[in-house]
Amino acid sequence: MLTTSCSPLVTAGSPVPKKRYQAEACVAKHLGDRTEQQDRVSIFPHPSKKGTLMAVLADGMGGHSGGAMAAEQVILKAKQNFEAFAPASESPGDLLRSIVDEAHIVIKLTRFTSEQDPHSTAVVFMLQPDRADWAHCGDSRFYHFRQGQLVTRSTDHSLVEELVRKGRLDPEGALRHPNRNVLISCLGSEREPRVDLGHASPLVGGDAFLLCSDGLWGYINEREMGEVVAQHSPREAASTLIDMARERARGAGDNISLAIVKLVEIPPKDSNTGYPDLSSLPSF
């Protein structure tokens, strides 16, 4: 069963040259061939800072209901810290790191109140006017595409990714490796989580950001993702990508979750009047 949620538009702008963008956003989940959905994904706006939003995705692990509980804690902590975000006293990187670190602590504490050993991955993305920042831990991924071409993607905190980095395994072999699901960092483990940060600025029309769990990227390569996201709206792209993953999984697919945020440039009304009035555009 596919579940999608798409949001109205948020505007962002760049001062030089003066341009305006619509940020189209969508989240989607699919149970795959599992009995329980342990992925969580959400997009939400800042309550007072116009043009600022956050997307967060978590892939939970840890036995029946334990993984779902861990992933839910990532979403809750992200929303809580994002709503308290104060740019004058906190950098985007500090905010994103605090979300991962604090969610890790909360997940560890749930061991005392449950019989599970919960863990989770985390990808957290924040969009501000003309700036994007992200953080991740684990093997859920973040992709930045520009006009369909890959700009950057996160590096998995996994055993096979380390083998690829050291030249002992190629990317194709990593997808088939028997230990491809073994993580070297995640939330809820005994070790402090590894948190990788990234950012992009300035932003341009055609920039697209994709967060997804391994239930998606395990079946679809970067070129295909970029083409689908560039050619479709976020809602259509999410549906297309999930259909592709489900077909290729052949009845053995994991939970799938993804979030897409895509910038579309708003053209001026005409050369005389300048840029359109955005005050009446809907918000989240």
C-alpha positions in Angstrom: 0.0 0.0 0.0 1.4 3.4 -1.0 0.9 6.4 1.2 1.7 9.9 0.0 1.4 13.3 1.4 2.1 16.4 -0.7 2.3 19.9 0.5 1.4 23.3 -1.0 4.1 25.7 -2.0 6.8 27.4 0.1 8.8 30.2 -1.5 12.5 30.8 -1.5 14.6 33.5 -3.1 18.1 34.5 -4.0 19.3 38.1 -3.8 21.6 38.1 -6.8 20.2 37.8 -9.3 16.8 38.4 -8.0 14.8 35.2 -8.5 11.9 33.4 -6.7 11.2 29.7 -6.4 8.4 27.4 -5.5 9.4 24.5 -3.3 7.2 21.6 -4.2 7.3 18.8 -1.6 6.0 15.3 -1.2 6.5 12.3 1.2 5.6 8.7 0.4 5.8 5.3 2.1 5.1 1.7 1.1 5.1 -1.4 3.3 6.9 -3.4 0.8 6.8 -7.1 1.5 7.2 -6.7 5.2 4.6 -7.3 7.9 5.3 -4.0 9.7 6.2 -0.5 8.5 9.2 0.6 10.5 10.1 3.6 8.4 9.1 7.1 9.3 9.2 10.2 7.1 7.8 13.7 7.4 8.1 17.3 6.0 7.0 20.3 8.1 7.4 24.1 7.9 8.9 26.3 10.5 6.1 27.9 12.5 7.4 31.4 12.1 10.2 31.6 9.5 8.7 31.9 6.0 10.4 29.8 3.3 12.0 27.5 5.9 11.1 23.8 6.0 12.5 20.5 7.3 12.3 17.0 5.9 13.3 14.0 8.0 13.5 10.3 7.3 14.3 7.4 9.7 14.5 3.7 9.0 14.0 1.8 12.3 15.5 -1.5 13.4 15.2 -3.6 16.5 12.5 -6.3 16.5 8.7 -6.1 16.5 7.7 -2.4 17.1 11.1 -1.5 18.4 12.3 -0.1 15.1 9.1 1.8 14.5 9.5 3.3 18.0 13.1 4.4 17.3 12.2 5.9 14.0 9.3 7.8 15.5 11.7 9.4 18.1 13.8 10.8 15.3 10.8 12.5 13.8 9.6 13.9 17.1 13.1 15.2 18.1 13.5 16.8 14.6 10.2 18.7 14.9 10.9 19.8 18.4 14.3 21.2 17.8 13.4 22.7 14.4 10.5 24.7 16.0 13.0 26.1 18.5 15.6 26.9 15.9 17.1 30.4 16.3 19.5 31.3 13.4 21.0 34.2 15.4 22.4 31.8 18.0 22.5 28.4 16.3 24.0 27.4 13.0 22.1 25.0 10.6 24.8 22.4 11.2 24.5 22.7 15.0 20.7 22.2 14.7 21.0 19.2 12.5 23.7 17.6 14.7 21.6 18.2 17.8 18.6 16.4 16.3 20.6 13.3 15.6 22.6 13.3 18.9 19.5 13.9 21.0 17.4 11.3 19.2 20.2 8.8 19.8 20.0 9.4 23.5 16.3 9.1 23.6 16.4 5.8 21.6 19.0 4.4 24.0 16.8 5.3 27.0 13.8 3.4 25.5 15.7 0.2 26.2 14.8 0.6 29.9 11.1 0.8 29.1 10.8 -1.9 26.5 12.1 -5.3 25.7 13.5 -4.3 22.3 16.9 -3.2 21.2 15.8 -0.2 19.0 18.0 1.4 16.5 17.4 3.8 13.6 19.0 5.6 10.7 18.4 9.3 10.2 18.5 11.8 7.4 17.5 15.4 8.2 17.2 18.2 5.6 16.6 21.9 6.2 15.7 24.3 3.4 16.0 28.1 4.0 15.8 30.9 1.4 18.8 30.2 -0.9 20.4 27.6 1.3 20.0 23.9 2.0 21.6 21.9 4.8 21.5 18.2 5.6 22.8 15.6 8.0 22.7 11.8 8.1 23.7 8.7 10.1 23.3 5.2 8.8 22.5 4.0 5.3 19.3 6.0 4.6 20.4 8.4 1.8 20.3 12.0 0.8 20.6 13.1 -2.8 20.9 16.5 -4.4 20.1 16.7 -8.1 20.3 19.7 -10.3 18.4 19.5 -13.6 18.4 15.8 -13.2 22.2 15.5 -12.7 23.6 14.2 -9.4 25.4 17.0 -7.4 26.0 15.0 -4.3 24.8 12.0 -2.2 25.5 11.0 1.3 28.0 8.2 2.0 26.5 5.2 3.8 27.8 4.3 7.2 27.9 0.6 6.4 30.4 -2.2 6.1 30.1 -2.5 2.3 30.5 1.2 1.8 33.8 1.0 3.7 34.8 -1.8 1.5 33.9 0.2 -1.6 35.8 3.2 -0.3 38.9 1.1 0.3 38.7 -0.4 -3.2 38.0 -3.9 -2.1 34.4 -4.0 -3.5 32.7 -2.3 -6.5 29.3 -0.6 -6.2 27.6 -3.4 -8.1 29.1 -6.0 -5.8 28.0 -4.0 -2.7 24.3 -4.4 -3.7 24.7 -8.2 -3.7 27.0 -8.5 -0.7 25.6 -10.8 2.1 26.5 -8.2 4.7 25.1 -5.2 2.8 22.8 -4.4 5.7 25.5 -4.3 8.4 25.9 -0.7 9.7 28.9 0.8 11.3 27.0 3.7 12.8 23.4 4.3 13.7 21.2 5.8 16.4 20.7 3.8 19.5 23.9 1.8 19.4 26.5 1.8 22.2 28.8 4.0 20.2 28.1 7.7 19.6 26.5 8.1 16.2 28.6 9.4 13.3 27.0 12.5 11.9 27.9 13.7 8.4 26.9 17.2 7.4 26.5 18.9 4.0 25.1 22.1 2.5 24.4 23.9 -0.8 24.2 27.6 -1.6 23.2 29.4 -3.7 20.2 27.3 -4.9 18.7 27.5 -8.4 15.5 26.4 -10.1 15.7 22.7 -10.9 17.5 21.8 -7.6 15.8 18.7 -6.2 16.5 16.9 -2.9 15.6 13.3 -2.3 15.7 11.5 1.1 15.1 7.7 1.0 15.5 4.5 2.8 17.4 1.5 1.4 14.1 -0.1 0.4 14.3 2.4 -2.5 17.9 3.0 -3.4 18.7 -0.7 -3.3 16.8 -1.1 -6.6 17.2 2.2 -8.4 20.5 3.9 -9.5 21.3 7.6 -9.3 20.9 8.3 -13.0 17.4 6.8 -12.9 16.4 8.7 -9.8 17.7 12.0 -11.3 15.7 11.5 -14.5 12.5 10.7 -12.7 12.7 13.6 -10.3 13.6 16.1 -13.0 10.8 15.0 -15.4 7.9 14.7 -12.9 6.3 16.6 -10.0 7.3 15.3 -6.5 4.0 13.4 -6.2 4.4 11.7 -9.6 8.1 11.1 -9.0 7.5 9.4 -5.7 4.8 7.1 -7.2 7.0 6.2 -10.1 10.1 5.5 -8.0 8.1 3.2 -5.6 6.6 1.4 -8.6 10.1 0.8 -10.0 11.4 -0.5 -6.7 8.4 -2.8 -6.1 8.7 -4.3 -9.5 12.4 -5.0 -9.2 12.1 -6.4 -5.6 10.0 -9.3 -7.0 8.1 -9.9 -3.8 11.1 -9.5 -1.4 11.1 -5.8 -0.9 11.8 -3.9 2.3 9.8 -0.9 3.7 10.1 2.0 1.3 10.1 5.7 2.4 11.1 8.9 0.6 10.7 12.6 0.7 11.2 14.9 -2.3 11.7 18.7 -2.2 12.0 20.4 -5.6 12.6 24.0 -6.5 10.8 25.5 -9.4 11.6 29.0 -10.6 8.7 31.4 -10.7 9.0 33.6 -13.9 8.3 37.3 -13.6 4.8 38.5 -14.7 6.4 40.6 -17.4 9.5 42.7 -18.0 7.8 45.9 -16.8 6.2 44.8 -13.6 9.1 42.7 -12.3 8.6 39.7 -10.0 5.1 38.5 -8.9 3.7 39.2 -5.6 4.2 36.1 -3.5 2.3 37.2 -0.5 -0.9 35.4 -1.6 0.8 32.0 -2.3 -0.3 29.3 0.1 2.0 27.9 2.7 2.3 24.5 4.3 
